[in-house]
Amino acid sequence: MTVQNGLKVVTIGGGSSYTPELVEGFIKRYDTLPIRELWLVDIPEGEEKLNIVGELAKRMVKEAGLSIDIHLSLNREEALKDADFVTTQFRVGMLDARAKDERIPLKYDVIGQETNGPGGLFKGFRTIPVIIDIIKDMERLCPDAWLINFTNPAGMVTEAIYRHTNWKKVVGLCNVPIGMKMKVAKMMEVDADRIHIDFAGLNHMIFGLNVYLDGEPIIEKVIEEMTTGKGMTMENIANIEWDADFLKGLNLLPCPYHRYYYKTDEMLTEEKKEAEEKGTRAEVVQKLEEQLFELYKDETLREKPEQLEKRGGAYYSDAACNLINSIFNDTGDIQPVNTINQGAIASIPTDSAVEVNCIITKNGPKPIAIGDFPVTVRGLVQQIKSFERVAAEAAVTGDYNQALVAMTINPLVPSDKIAKEILDEMFEAHKDYLPQFKKPTNV
Ligand code: G6P
């Protein structure tokens, strides 16, 4: 790494409303993570947002008295040159595409969600070719850089990079595990650094196998709390209560996204109601974003506004900056990230992406082996992994039949007939962003 004069970090999708989170995280860690240049990169359609959030980033850095140069750019190649870390947080088709991912499946009585079920599949189809293009640029312009991907669906994207490119310096990151840890700490009324969770699973399909307070196991207590009105969730997921008997039987800590699989009927009813009354999550977020960008325009604002906490991505900057800091400083601490399995979870292919506790070193994450999941959840995790694998393959090859298989084997989709109907409608809705798929002859 070209560290003598500090690091060069490039954020693709830099016009995102989440950027102030990231900038705050870098400012807090400047002593151990000396960033010389932060390049915020976007596409022409995102230029206005980039300028607004970029100016706020500059004010934040100035207020902190730090000499981090913030560059705003629409030229990805110029930005990537000699980067040390590249972070990706873009949304192909922006929130309008997400709204379609959420709305179309509902017509067929199927969960409409940005990273799960049909929505997650199409987000993957739109995103994976773009990330592969970014990697081609990185191979030429910054071959030693680390790619830290937050772009969803983070598990499928990590899978696609590992299995369909030669790029190995990639880590996929999500805020769900850190969010779970913070919620457990709040539940127990202790500082988060006294809580440790043995995390393992896949992105948005991660379990806490054990939970500890100061090294003492407390999972029974946490489950008890979760079934007495404190069920943890995130801003973007309806807080439907867990069934106490089920959770006690499971004896694992599910993540908020597990509700889509274990409480499918209730979540679907809730989603349909919300979509009718307030709009889907993307439509709600569009309004939140308008308010956020109005705030960001205020030249007296010099810090991350509290309103950003209404977004589902809370703590994501802590997760991201801790990870970059640990790679850079070779700390060897434990963090849950998306990386290649390498046998850490016995029932998942060794060359597939998993989200699991890892020791973070300058050579990347070293997954901590768990043996295997209890049989109670092993099948579901394997099924989602099969879905992600086939989906990533289809995203790369543009093969319609593979896409149909991916849709059909997703546990949220009831049959091949409905899978095909949703698939064809979504192909039509997103066709501008799916050049790799030739139009199927039967549509
Ligand atoms: C959670 C997920 C993220 C996702 C976010 C959406 O935090 O872990 O992967 O991007 O929610 O939040 P939003 O506010 O956009 O609905």
Residues whose N, C-alpha, C, O or C-beta is under 5 A from the ligand:
A	BS01	G6P	N152 N175 V176 N236 R281 V285 K310 R311 G312 G313 A314
